[in-house]
Amino acid sequence: MGKTPLTVIGAEKLRSELRELKTLRRPAVIAAIAEARSHGDLSENAEYDAAKEQQGFIEGRIAELENKLSNSQIIDPLLLNADGACVFGATIDLEDVISGTVFTYQIVGDDEADIKQGKISISSPVSRALIGKKSGDVAEVVAPKGLMEYVILDVRYI
């Protein structure tokens, strides 16, 4: 299995969540389980059941984050030397050929994608159409509403 690309910022967000889970939430749920156990009969103890369920969620998320981080290739856009081409981590200014609307997107890993923040997944149709293109090129994207065309205005590595 190949490495999954992840930006430096995306990796730090995953590490931060992992730290919080291990240092704050895991100890809190362990304490909640101990408190619920002290109340006696566990067969009808809703607090115990809820704490055990929460513990399962936390342990599962910790395992998921550790797996993602260990199987990722962290790419710093500041260190890229892609000669102006659209690559993973690049920030790209696009203009919709029909509407004239200008968009700014950064190509990021699947776990980092957030269209409201201008971060699109490397596996999205828009990203796949942009990869390898340079400023001035036209990217054609097959979208559910038909063929979209974007002019690449600028490619930055920030």
DSSP file (Angstrom, degrees, kcal/mol; ACC not computed):
  #  RESIDUE AA STRUCTURE BP1 BP2  ACC     N-H-->O    O-->H-N    N-H-->O    O-->H-N    TCO  KAPPA ALPHA  PHI   PSI    X-CA   Y-CA   Z-CA
    1    1 A M              0   0    0      0, 0.0     2,-0.0     0, 0.0     0, 0.0   0.000 360.0 360.0 360.0 131.2    0.0    0.0    0.0
    2    2 A G        -     0   0    0      1,-0.1     2,-0.2     0, 0.0    69,-0.0  -0.258 360.0 -90.0 -78.0 166.8    1.4    3.4   -1.0
    3    3 A K        -     0   0    0     69,-0.1    69,-0.2     1,-0.1    -1,-0.1  -0.491  35.5-128.2 -75.8 145.2    1.7    6.4    1.2
    4    4 A T  E     -a   72   0A   0     67,-2.7    69,-2.7    64,-0.2     2,-0.1  -0.827  26.5-118.8 -94.6 127.9   -1.2    8.9    1.4
    5    5 A P  E     +a   73   0A   0      0, 0.0     2,-0.3     0, 0.0   105,-0.2  -0.404  37.5 172.8 -70.4 144.4   -0.2   12.5    0.8
    6    6 A L  E     -a   74   0A   0     67,-2.1    69,-2.9   103,-0.1     2,-0.1  -0.984  28.1-124.1-150.1 135.6   -0.8   15.0    3.6
    7    7 A T  E  >  -a   75   0A   0     -2,-0.3     4,-2.5    67,-0.2    69,-0.2  -0.365  30.8-109.9 -76.5 164.5    0.2   18.6    3.9
    8    8 A V  H  > S+     0   0    0     67,-0.9     4,-2.1     1,-0.2     5,-0.1   0.904 120.9  48.7 -59.4 -43.2    2.2   19.8    6.9
    9    9 A I  H  > S+     0   0    0      2,-0.2     4,-2.1     1,-0.2    -1,-0.2   0.908 111.0  49.9 -65.8 -42.1   -0.8   21.6    8.3
   10   10 A G  H  > S+     0   0    0      1,-0.2     4,-2.0     2,-0.2    -2,-0.2   0.896 110.4  50.0 -63.2 -40.7   -3.1   18.6    7.8
   11   11 A A  H  X S+     0   0    0     -4,-2.5     4,-2.5     1,-0.2    -1,-0.2   0.894 109.6  51.4 -64.9 -39.8   -0.6   16.3    9.6
   12   12 A E  H  X S+     0   0    0     -4,-2.1     4,-2.6     2,-0.2    -1,-0.2   0.882 107.6  52.6 -66.4 -37.4   -0.4   18.8   12.5
   13   13 A K  H  X S+     0   0    0     -4,-2.1     4,-2.2     2,-0.2    -1,-0.2   0.915 111.3  46.8 -63.3 -41.8   -4.2   18.8   12.9
   14   14 A L  H  X S+     0   0    0     -4,-2.0     4,-2.3     2,-0.2    -2,-0.2   0.919 113.2  48.8 -65.4 -42.7   -4.2   15.0   13.0
   15   15 A R  H  X S+     0   0    0     -4,-2.5     4,-2.6     2,-0.2    -2,-0.2   0.891 110.3  51.9 -63.0 -39.3   -1.4   15.0   15.6
   16   16 A S  H  X S+     0   0    0     -4,-2.6     4,-2.3     2,-0.2    -2,-0.2   0.919 110.5  47.1 -64.0 -44.8   -3.2   17.6   17.7
   17   17 A E  H  X S+     0   0    0     -4,-2.2     4,-2.5     1,-0.2    -1,-0.2   0.907 111.7  51.6 -62.8 -40.9   -6.4   15.6   17.7
   18   18 A L  H  X S+     0   0    0     -4,-2.3     4,-2.5     2,-0.2    -2,-0.2   0.915 109.3  49.9 -61.9 -44.0   -4.4   12.5   18.6
   19   19 A R  H  X S+     0   0    0     -4,-2.6     4,-2.9     2,-0.2     5,-0.4   0.919 111.1  49.4 -59.6 -44.9   -2.7   14.4   21.5
   20   20 A E  H  X>S+     0   0    0     -4,-2.3     4,-2.3     1,-0.2     5,-2.0   0.921 111.7  48.5 -62.0 -44.3   -6.1   15.6   22.8
   21   21 A L  I  <>S+     0   0    0     -4,-2.5     5,-2.6     3,-0.2    -1,-0.2   0.918 117.8  40.4 -62.2 -43.4   -7.5   12.1   22.6
   22   22 A K  I  <5S+     0   0    0     -4,-2.5    -2,-0.2    -5,-0.2    -1,-0.2   0.869 125.2  32.9 -75.7 -37.1   -4.6   10.5   24.4
   23   23 A T  I  <5S+     0   0    0     -4,-2.9    -3,-0.2    -5,-0.2    -2,-0.2   0.755 134.0  14.8 -96.0 -24.8   -3.9   13.1   27.1
   24   24 A L  I  X5S+     0   0    0     -4,-2.3     4,-1.7    -5,-0.4    -3,-0.2   0.791 125.9  38.0-113.9 -57.0   -7.4   14.5   27.8
   25   25 A R  I  ><S+     0   0    0     -5,-2.0     4,-2.3     2,-0.2     5,-0.2   0.894 114.0  51.8 -73.9 -40.1  -10.3   12.4   26.6
   26   26 A R  H  ><S+     0   0    0     -5,-2.6     4,-2.1    -6,-0.3     5,-0.2   0.958 113.3  44.3 -62.0 -50.9   -8.8    8.9   27.3
   27   27 A P  H  > S+     0   0    0      0, 0.0     4,-2.2     0, 0.0    -1,-0.2   0.880 112.9  53.6 -60.9 -35.6   -8.0    9.7   30.9
   28   28 A A  H  X S+     0   0    0     -4,-1.7     4,-2.0     1,-0.2    -2,-0.2   0.908 110.2  45.5 -65.6 -41.4  -11.4   11.4   31.4
   29   29 A V  H  X S+     0   0    0     -4,-2.3     4,-2.2     2,-0.2    -1,-0.2   0.850 110.5  54.0 -72.6 -32.4  -13.3    8.4   30.1
   30   30 A I  H  X S+     0   0    0     -4,-2.1     4,-2.2    -5,-0.2    -2,-0.2   0.913 110.2  47.7 -64.2 -41.7  -11.2    6.0   32.2
   31   31 A A  H  X S+     0   0    0     -4,-2.2     4,-2.4     2,-0.2    -2,-0.2   0.887 110.2  52.2 -65.2 -38.7  -12.1    8.1   35.3
   32   32 A A  H  X S+     0   0    0     -4,-2.0     4,-2.4     2,-0.2    -2,-0.2   0.881 109.2  49.8 -65.5 -37.9  -15.8    8.0   34.2
   33   33 A I  H  X S+     0   0    0     -4,-2.2     4,-2.5     2,-0.2    -2,-0.2   0.928 111.1  49.0 -65.2 -45.0  -15.7    4.2   34.0
   34   34 A A  H  X S+     0   0    0     -4,-2.2     4,-1.6     2,-0.2    -2,-0.2   0.904 112.0  49.1 -61.3 -41.6  -14.1    4.0   37.4
   35   35 A E  H  < S+     0   0    0     -4,-2.4     4,-0.5     1,-0.2    -1,-0.2   0.927 111.7  48.2 -63.6 -45.3  -16.8    6.3   38.9
   36   36 A A  H >< S+     0   0    0     -4,-2.4     3,-1.1     1,-0.2    -2,-0.2   0.877 109.1  54.1 -63.6 -37.6  -19.6    4.3   37.3
   37   37 A R  H >< S+     0   0    0     -4,-2.5     3,-1.7     1,-0.3    -1,-0.2   0.849  99.3  62.5 -64.0 -33.9  -18.1    1.0   38.6
   38   38 A S  T 3< S+     0   0    0     -4,-1.6    -1,-0.3     1,-0.3    -2,-0.2   0.665  89.5  70.4 -68.0 -13.9  -18.1    2.4   42.1
   39   39 A H  T <  S-     0   0    0     -3,-1.1     2,-0.4    -4,-0.5    -1,-0.3   0.445 103.4-129.2 -83.9   0.7  -21.9    2.7   42.0
   40   40 A G  S <  S+     0   0    0     -3,-1.7    -1,-0.2    -4,-0.1     5,-0.1  -0.769  74.1  58.9 100.4-133.5  -22.2   -1.1   42.1
   41   41 A D        -     0   0    0     -2,-0.4     3,-0.4     1,-0.2    -2,-0.0  -0.098  52.5-169.0 -48.6 116.6  -24.2   -3.3   39.7
   42   42 A L  S >  S+     0   0    0      1,-0.2     3,-1.3     2,-0.1    -1,-0.2   0.666  73.3  78.3 -83.1 -17.9  -23.0   -2.8   36.2
   43   43 A S  T 3  S+     0   0    0      1,-0.3    -1,-0.2     5,-0.0    -2,-0.1   0.791 109.0  25.9 -66.4 -26.6  -25.8   -4.6   34.5
   44   44 A E  T 3  S+     0   0    0     -3,-0.4     2,-0.9     5,-0.0    -1,-0.3  -0.054  90.9 119.3-123.4  32.1  -28.2   -1.7   34.9
   45   45 A N    <>  -     0   0    0     -3,-1.3     4,-2.1     1,-0.2     5,-0.2  -0.818  36.0-178.3-105.6  97.3  -25.7    1.1   35.0
   46   46 A A  H  > S+     0   0    0     -2,-0.9     4,-2.6     1,-0.2     5,-0.2   0.845  83.2  57.0 -63.7 -35.2  -26.4    3.5   32.1
   47   47 A E  H  > S+     0   0    0      2,-0.2     4,-2.3     1,-0.2    -1,-0.2   0.905 107.8  47.7 -63.7 -40.8  -23.4    5.7   33.0
   48   48 A Y  H  > S+     0   0    0      2,-0.2     4,-2.6   -12,-0.2     5,-0.2   0.935 112.2  49.1 -64.5 -46.6  -21.1    2.7   32.8
   49   49 A D  H  X S+     0   0    0     -4,-2.1     4,-2.2     1,-0.2    -2,-0.2   0.910 112.7  47.7 -60.4 -43.1  -22.5    1.7   29.4
   50   50 A A  H  X S+     0   0    0     -4,-2.6     4,-2.4     2,-0.2    -1,-0.2   0.906 112.4  48.8 -65.9 -41.5  -22.2    5.2   28.0
   51   51 A A  H  X S+     0   0    0     -4,-2.3     4,-2.5     2,-0.2    -2,-0.2   0.898 111.6  49.2 -66.4 -39.5  -18.6    5.5   29.3
   52   52 A K  H  X S+     0   0    0     -4,-2.6     4,-2.1     2,-0.2    -1,-0.2   0.890 111.4  49.8 -66.3 -38.5  -17.6    2.2   27.8
   53   53 A E  H  X S+     0   0    0     -4,-2.2     4,-2.0    -5,-0.2    -2,-0.2   0.923 111.7  48.1 -64.6 -43.4  -19.2    3.2   24.5
   54   54 A Q  H  X S+     0   0    0     -4,-2.4     4,-2.7     1,-0.2    -2,-0.2   0.894 109.2  54.0 -62.9 -40.3  -17.3    6.5   24.5
   55   55 A Q  H  X S+     0   0    0     -4,-2.5     4,-2.7     1,-0.2     5,-0.2   0.902 107.2  51.1 -61.2 -41.1  -14.1    4.6   25.4
   56   56 A G  H  X S+     0   0    0     -4,-2.1     4,-2.2     2,-0.2    -1,-0.2   0.904 110.7  48.5 -62.2 -41.8  -14.6    2.4   22.3
   57   57 A F  H  X S+     0   0    0     -4,-2.0     4,-2.5     2,-0.2    -2,-0.2   0.938 112.9  47.5 -62.6 -47.1  -15.0    5.4   20.1
   58   58 A I  H  X S+     0   0    0     -4,-2.7     4,-2.5     1,-0.2    -2,-0.2   0.925 112.9  47.5 -62.4 -46.3  -11.9    7.1   21.5
   59   59 A E  H  X S+     0   0    0     -4,-2.7     4,-2.2     1,-0.2    -1,-0.2   0.886 112.5  50.5 -64.2 -38.1   -9.7    4.0   21.2
   60   60 A G  H  X S+     0   0    0     -4,-2.2     4,-2.2    -5,-0.2    -1,-0.2   0.911 111.5  47.3 -64.8 -42.1  -11.0    3.5   17.6
   61   61 A R  H  X S+     0   0    0     -4,-2.5     4,-2.7     2,-0.2     5,-0.2   0.885 110.1  53.0 -67.9 -38.6  -10.2    7.1   16.6
   62   62 A I  H  X S+     0   0    0     -4,-2.5     4,-2.6     2,-0.2     5,-0.2   0.938 111.0  46.7 -60.2 -46.4   -6.8    6.9   18.2
   63   63 A A  H  X S+     0   0    0     -4,-2.2     4,-2.1     1,-0.2    -2,-0.2   0.899 112.6  50.4 -62.4 -40.8   -6.0    3.8   16.2
   64   64 A E  H  X S+     0   0    0     -4,-2.2     4,-2.5     2,-0.2    -2,-0.2   0.926 112.5  45.7 -63.4 -45.8   -7.4    5.4   13.0
   65   65 A L  H  X S+     0   0    0     -4,-2.7     4,-2.7     2,-0.2     5,-0.2   0.913 112.2  50.5 -65.5 -43.2   -5.3    8.6   13.5
   66   66 A E  H  X S+     0   0    0     -4,-2.6     4,-2.2    -5,-0.2    -1,-0.2   0.899 112.2  48.4 -61.1 -39.9   -2.1    6.6   14.3
   67   67 A N  H  X S+     0   0    0     -4,-2.1     4,-1.6    -5,-0.2    -2,-0.2   0.924 111.6  48.8 -65.9 -44.9   -2.7    4.5   11.1
   68   68 A K  H  < S+     0   0    0     -4,-2.5   -64,-0.2     1,-0.2    -2,-0.2   0.925 113.9  46.3 -61.4 -44.5   -3.2    7.6    9.0
   69   69 A L  H >< S+     0   0    0     -4,-2.7     3,-1.1     1,-0.2    -1,-0.2   0.886 112.8  48.9 -67.8 -38.2   -0.1    9.3   10.3
   70   70 A S  H 3< S+     0   0    0     -4,-2.2    -1,-0.2     1,-0.2    -2,-0.2   0.758 114.7  45.8 -74.2 -22.1    2.1    6.3    9.9
   71   71 A N  T 3< S+     0   0    0     -4,-1.6   -67,-2.7    -5,-0.2     2,-0.3   0.079  96.8 100.7-105.6  23.5    0.9    5.7    6.3
   72   72 A S  E <   -a    4   0A   0     -3,-1.1     2,-0.6   -69,-0.2   -69,-0.1  -0.789  60.8-145.7-111.9 153.4    1.2    9.3    5.2
   73   73 A Q  E     -a    5   0A   0    -69,-2.7   -67,-2.1    -2,-0.3     2,-0.5  -0.966  25.0-143.8-111.5 112.4    3.8   11.2    3.2
   74   74 A I  E     -a    6   0A   0     -2,-0.6     2,-0.5   -69,-0.2   -67,-0.2  -0.665  17.0-167.5 -85.4 125.0    3.9   14.7    4.6
   75   75 A I  E     -a    7   0A   0    -69,-2.9   -67,-0.9    -2,-0.5     3,-0.1  -0.950  11.7-152.9-118.4 125.9    4.5   17.3    1.9
   76   76 A D    >   -     0   0    0     -2,-0.5     3,-1.8   -69,-0.2     4,-0.4  -0.869   5.2-155.0 -98.1 112.3    5.4   20.9    2.6
   77   77 A P  G >  S+     0   0    0      0, 0.0     3,-1.2     0, 0.0    -1,-0.1   0.798  92.3  64.5 -56.9 -28.7    4.2   23.2   -0.2
   78   78 A L  G 3  S+     0   0    0      1,-0.2    79,-0.1    80,-0.2    11,-0.0   0.766 102.7  48.5 -65.9 -23.9    7.0   25.7    0.7
   79   79 A L  G <  S+     0   0    0     -3,-1.8    -1,-0.2     2,-0.0     2,-0.1   0.425  86.3 115.8 -96.3   0.6    9.6   23.2   -0.3
   80   80 A L    <   -     0   0    0     -3,-1.2     2,-0.2    -4,-0.4    77,-0.1  -0.440  41.5-172.8 -73.4 142.2    8.1   22.2   -3.6
   81   81 A N        +     0   0    0     -2,-0.1    -1,-0.1     1,-0.1    -3,-0.0  -0.661  28.7 145.5-129.7  75.6   10.0   23.0   -6.8
   82   82 A A    >   -     0   0    0     -2,-0.2     3,-1.7     3,-0.1    -1,-0.1   0.212  62.6-118.8-101.7  14.1    7.3   22.1   -9.4
   83   83 A D  T 3  S-     0   0    0      1,-0.3    -2,-0.1    -3,-0.1    -3,-0.0   0.848  75.2 -50.2  54.2  39.4    8.3   24.8  -11.9
   84   84 A G  T 3  S+     0   0    0      1,-0.3    51,-0.5    50,-0.1    -1,-0.3   0.529 103.2 136.6  82.3   5.2    4.9   26.4  -11.7
   85   85 A A  B <   -B  134   0B   0     -3,-1.7     2,-0.6    49,-0.1    -1,-0.3  -0.533  63.8-104.4 -86.8 153.3    2.8   23.2  -12.3
   86   86 A C        +     0   0    0     47,-2.7    46,-3.0    44,-0.4     2,-0.3  -0.670  58.7 152.2 -74.9 118.2   -0.3   22.3  -10.3
   87   87 A V    >   -     0   0    0     -2,-0.6     3,-2.1    44,-0.2    20,-0.3  -0.842  53.7 -58.9-138.4 173.2    0.8   19.6   -7.8
   88   88 A F  T 3  S+     0   0    0     -2,-0.3    20,-0.2     1,-0.3     3,-0.1  -0.344 124.9  20.8 -55.8 132.7   -0.3   18.3   -4.4
   89   89 A G  T 3  S+     0   0    0     18,-2.4    69,-0.3     1,-0.3    -1,-0.3   0.183  93.1 130.7  93.1 -16.5   -0.1   21.2   -1.9
   90   90 A A    <   -     0   0    0     -3,-2.1    17,-2.1    67,-0.1     2,-0.5  -0.369  53.5-137.0 -71.8 149.3   -0.2   23.9   -4.5
   91   91 A T  E     -CD 106 156C   0     65,-3.3    65,-3.3    15,-0.2     2,-0.4  -0.938  26.8-166.5-105.9 127.8   -2.6   26.9   -4.1
   92   92 A I  E     -CD 105 155C   0     13,-3.7    13,-2.6    -2,-0.5     2,-0.5  -0.947  18.8-149.6-126.5 132.1   -4.2   27.7   -7.4
   93   93 A D  E     -CD 104 154C   0     61,-2.5    60,-2.9    -2,-0.4    61,-1.3  -0.886  27.2-177.2 -96.9 126.2   -6.3   30.7   -8.6
   94   94 A L  E     -CD 103 152C   0      9,-3.1     9,-2.7    -2,-0.5     2,-0.5  -0.887  19.1-151.4-123.5 152.5   -8.8   29.6  -11.3
   95   95 A E  E     -CD 102 151C   0     56,-2.1    56,-2.6    -2,-0.3     2,-0.4  -0.991  22.4-127.0-123.9 126.3  -11.3   31.5  -13.4
   96   96 A D  E  >  - D   0 150C   0      5,-3.1     4,-2.3    -2,-0.5    54,-0.2  -0.578  18.5-144.4 -68.0 122.8  -14.5   29.9  -14.5
   97   97 A V  T  4 S+     0   0    0     52,-2.7    -1,-0.2    -2,-0.4    53,-0.1   0.856  93.7  40.0 -60.3 -38.2  -14.5   30.5  -18.3
   98   98 A I  T  4 S+     0   0    0     51,-0.4    -1,-0.2     1,-0.1    52,-0.1   0.947 127.7  26.3 -80.5 -50.4  -18.3   30.9  -18.5
   99   99 A S  T  4 S-     0   0    0      2,-0.1    -2,-0.2     1,-0.0    -1,-0.1   0.713  91.3-132.0 -89.4 -21.0  -19.1   32.9  -15.4
  100  100 A G     <  +     0   0    0     -4,-2.3     2,-0.2     1,-0.3    -3,-0.1   0.501  52.6 152.6  80.2   3.0  -15.8   34.7  -14.9
  101  101 A T        -     0   0    0     -5,-0.1    -5,-3.1    -6,-0.1     2,-0.5  -0.456  37.7-140.7 -68.7 136.4  -15.9   33.7  -11.2
  102  102 A V  E     -C   95   0C   0     -7,-0.2     2,-0.3    -2,-0.2    -7,-0.2  -0.861  20.2-174.3-102.8 132.8  -12.4   33.4   -9.6
  103  103 A F  E     -C   94   0C   0     -9,-2.7    -9,-3.1    -2,-0.5     2,-0.5  -0.899  14.9-152.6-121.3 150.8  -11.7   30.6   -7.2
  104  104 A T  E     +C   93   0C   0     -2,-0.3     2,-0.3   -11,-0.2   -11,-0.2  -0.990  23.7 171.8-123.8 122.8   -8.7   29.9   -5.0
  105  105 A Y  E     -C   92   0C   0    -13,-2.6   -13,-3.7    -2,-0.5     2,-0.4  -0.944  24.2-150.9-128.9 148.8   -8.1   26.2   -4.1
  106  106 A Q  E     -Ce  91 119C   0     12,-2.6    14,-2.6    -2,-0.3     2,-0.6  -0.980  23.7-129.7-114.2 134.6   -5.3   24.3   -2.4
  107  107 A I  E     + e   0 120C   0    -17,-2.1   -18,-2.4    -2,-0.4     2,-0.2  -0.749  43.9 160.6 -85.2 119.5   -4.9   20.7   -3.4
  108  108 A V  E     - e   0 121C   0     12,-2.9    14,-2.1    -2,-0.6  -102,-0.1  -0.703  40.9 -72.5-131.2 178.5   -4.8   18.6   -0.2
  109  109 A G    >>  -     0   0    0     -2,-0.2     3,-1.2    12,-0.2     4,-1.0  -0.255  49.7-102.7 -71.2 163.9   -5.2   15.1    1.1
  110  110 A D  T 34 S+     0   0    0      1,-0.3     3,-0.5  -105,-0.2    11,-0.1   0.860 121.4  51.7 -57.1 -39.1   -8.6   13.4    1.3
  111  111 A D  T 34 S+     0   0    0      1,-0.2    -1,-0.3     3,-0.0  -105,-0.1   0.675 110.8  48.7 -73.6 -16.7   -8.8   13.9    5.1
  112  112 A E  T <4 S+     0   0    0     -3,-1.2    -1,-0.2     8,-0.0    -2,-0.2   0.614  79.4 123.9 -96.8 -15.0   -8.0   17.6    4.8
  113  113 A A     <  +     0   0    0     -4,-1.0     7,-0.2    -3,-0.5     2,-0.2  -0.198  22.4 156.7 -57.6 132.5  -10.5   18.6    2.1
  114  114 A D  B > > -F  119   0C   0      5,-2.1     5,-2.2     1,-0.1     3,-1.6  -0.707  25.2-164.0-157.5  98.0  -12.9   21.4    3.1
  115  115 A I  G > 5S+     0   0    0      1,-0.3     3,-1.3     3,-0.2     5,-0.1   0.802  89.8  61.6 -59.8 -31.0  -14.4   23.3    0.2
  116  116 A K  G 3 5S+     0   0    0      1,-0.3    -1,-0.3     2,-0.1     0, 0.0   0.788 108.4  43.9 -66.3 -26.3  -15.5   26.1    2.5
  117  117 A Q  G < 5S-     0   0    0     -3,-1.6    -1,-0.3     2,-0.2    -2,-0.2   0.313 122.2-107.5 -98.1   6.9  -11.8   26.7    3.3
  118  118 A G  T < 5S+     0   0    0     -3,-1.3   -12,-2.6    -4,-0.3     2,-0.6   0.767  76.7 134.3  75.6  25.5  -10.8   26.4   -0.3
  119  119 A K  E   < -eF 106 114C   0     -5,-2.2    -5,-2.1   -14,-0.2     2,-0.4  -0.938  33.2-171.8-112.3 117.7   -9.1   23.0    0.2
  120  120 A I  E     -e  107   0C   0    -14,-2.6   -12,-2.9    -2,-0.6    -8,-0.0  -0.868  27.2-105.7-113.2 145.0  -10.0   20.3   -2.4
  121  121 A S  E >   -e  108   0C   0     -2,-0.4     3,-1.8   -14,-0.2     6,-0.4  -0.317  19.0-127.5 -67.2 143.2   -9.1   16.7   -2.3
  122  122 A I  T 3  S+     0   0    0    -14,-2.1    -1,-0.1     1,-0.3   -13,-0.1   0.757 112.3  53.5 -58.7 -25.2   -6.3   15.3   -4.5
  123  123 A S  T 3  S+     0   0    0      4,-0.1    -1,-0.3     5,-0.0    -2,-0.1   0.425  84.8 110.4 -93.6   1.8   -8.8   12.7   -5.7
  124  124 A S  S <> S-     0   0    0     -3,-1.8     4,-2.5     1,-0.1     5,-0.2  -0.380  80.2-116.0 -73.5 155.5  -11.5   15.2   -6.7
  125  125 A P  H  > S+     0   0    0      0, 0.0     4,-1.8     0, 0.0     5,-0.1   0.871 115.8  53.2 -58.4 -37.5  -12.4   15.7  -10.4
  126  126 A V  H  > S+     0   0    0      2,-0.2     4,-1.5     1,-0.2     5,-0.1   0.946 110.5  46.1 -64.4 -47.2  -11.2   19.3  -10.2
  127  127 A S  H  > S+     0   0    0     -6,-0.4     4,-2.3     1,-0.2     3,-0.3   0.926 110.6  52.6 -60.5 -45.3   -7.8   18.3   -8.7
  128  128 A R  H  < S+     0   0    0     -4,-2.5    -1,-0.2     1,-0.2    -2,-0.2   0.862 110.4  48.7 -60.8 -34.4   -7.3   15.5  -11.3
  129  129 A A  H  < S+     0   0    0     -4,-1.8    -1,-0.2    -5,-0.2    -2,-0.2   0.791 114.1  46.8 -73.7 -27.3   -8.0   18.0  -14.1
  130  130 A L  H >< S+     0   0    0     -4,-1.5     3,-2.5    -3,-0.3   -44,-0.4   0.816  81.3 111.6 -84.4 -32.3   -5.5   20.6  -12.6
  131  131 A I  T 3< S+     0   0    0     -4,-2.3   -44,-0.2     1,-0.3     3,-0.1  -0.153  89.6   8.5 -53.0 127.3   -2.5   18.3  -11.9
  132  132 A G  T 3  S+     0   0    0    -46,-3.0    -1,-0.3     1,-0.3   -45,-0.1   0.187 100.2 119.8  90.1 -16.1    0.4   19.0  -14.2
  133  133 A K    <   -     0   0    0     -3,-2.5   -47,-2.7   -47,-0.2    -1,-0.3  -0.409  47.7-150.7 -81.6 160.4   -1.2   22.2  -15.7
  134  134 A K  B >   -B   85   0B   0    -49,-0.2     3,-2.3     1,-0.1    18,-0.3  -0.734  37.1 -60.4-124.4 172.0    0.5   25.6  -15.4
  135  135 A S  T 3  S+     0   0    0    -51,-0.5    18,-0.2     1,-0.3    -1,-0.1  -0.277 123.8  25.7 -53.9 131.6   -0.6   29.2  -15.3
  136  136 A G  T 3  S+     0   0    0     16,-3.7    -1,-0.3     1,-0.4    17,-0.1   0.119  95.0 119.5  97.1 -20.0   -2.5   30.1  -18.5
  137  137 A D    <   -     0   0    0     -3,-2.3    15,-2.8    15,-0.1     2,-0.5  -0.349  61.4-127.8 -73.9 158.7   -3.6   26.6  -19.2
  138  138 A V  E     -G  151   0C   0     13,-0.2     2,-0.5    -3,-0.1    13,-0.2  -0.934  17.5-156.4-108.9 130.8   -7.3   25.6  -19.4
  139  139 A A  E     -G  150   0C   0     11,-3.2    11,-2.5    -2,-0.5     2,-0.5  -0.922   3.9-152.7-108.1 128.8   -8.5   22.7  -17.3
  140  140 A E  E     -G  149   0C   0     -2,-0.5     2,-0.5     9,-0.2     9,-0.2  -0.887  11.9-168.7-102.7 127.5  -11.6   20.8  -18.3
  141  141 A V  E     -G  148   0C   0      7,-3.1     7,-3.1    -2,-0.5     2,-0.8  -0.963  17.9-142.0-119.8 125.3  -13.6   19.2  -15.5
  142  142 A V  E     +G  147   0C   0     -2,-0.5     5,-0.2     5,-0.2   -13,-0.0  -0.780  35.7 172.5 -85.3 112.5  -16.4   16.7  -16.1
  143  143 A A  E >   -G  146   0C   0      3,-2.1     3,-2.3    -2,-0.8    -2,-0.0  -0.729  49.0-100.0-117.5 165.2  -19.0   17.6  -13.4
  144  144 A P  T 3  S+     0   0    0      0, 0.0     3,-0.1     0, 0.0    -1,-0.0   0.827 124.5  50.5 -55.3 -31.8  -22.5   16.4  -12.8
  145  145 A K  T 3  S-     0   0    0      1,-0.3     2,-0.2     0, 0.0    -3,-0.0   0.344 125.4 -91.0 -90.4   9.7  -23.8   19.6  -14.4
  146  146 A G  E <  S- G   0 143C   0     -3,-2.3    -3,-2.1     2,-0.0     2,-0.4  -0.688  71.2 -16.2 118.6-170.3  -21.7   19.1  -17.5
  147  147 A L  E     - G   0 142C   0     -2,-0.2     2,-0.4    -5,-0.2    -5,-0.2  -0.568  57.9-165.3 -76.1 126.3  -18.3   20.1  -18.7
  148  148 A M  E     - G   0 141C   0     -7,-3.1    -7,-3.1    -2,-0.4     2,-0.4  -0.892   2.7-157.0-111.0 142.4  -16.7   23.0  -16.8
  149  149 A E  E     - G   0 140C   0     -2,-0.4   -52,-2.7    -9,-0.2   -51,-0.4  -0.980   9.5-175.4-123.4 132.7  -13.7   24.9  -18.0
  150  150 A Y  E     -DG  96 139C   0    -11,-2.5   -11,-3.2    -2,-0.4     2,-0.5  -0.984  18.1-143.3-127.3 135.9  -11.3   26.8  -15.8
  151  151 A V  E     -DG  95 138C   0    -56,-2.6   -56,-2.1    -2,-0.4     2,-0.7  -0.846  23.8-129.2 -93.2 130.8   -8.4   29.1  -16.8
  152  152 A I  E     +D   94   0C   0    -15,-2.8   -16,-3.7    -2,-0.5   -58,-0.2  -0.727  29.3 177.3 -83.2 115.7   -5.4   28.7  -14.4
  153  153 A L  E     -     0   0C   0    -60,-2.9     2,-0.3    -2,-0.7    -1,-0.2   0.858  62.4  -6.2 -86.9 -39.5   -4.5   32.3  -13.3
  154  154 A D  E     -D   93   0C   0    -61,-1.3   -61,-2.5   -19,-0.1     2,-0.4  -0.990  50.9-153.1-158.7 147.1   -1.7   31.5  -10.8
  155  155 A V  E     +D   92   0C   0     -2,-0.3     2,-0.3   -63,-0.2   -63,-0.2  -0.992  23.0 177.8-125.9 122.5    0.0   28.6   -9.1
  156  156 A R  E     -D   91   0C   0    -65,-3.3   -65,-3.3    -2,-0.4     2,-0.6  -0.899  27.2-146.6-125.4 154.2    1.6   29.2   -5.7
  157  157 A Y              0   0    0     -2,-0.3   -67,-0.1   -67,-0.2   -77,-0.0  -0.822 360.0 360.0-119.1  88.1    3.4   27.0   -3.2
  158  158 A I              0   0    0     -2,-0.6   -80,-0.2   -69,-0.3    -1,-0.1   0.356 360.0 360.0-122.4 360.0    2.5   28.5    0.2
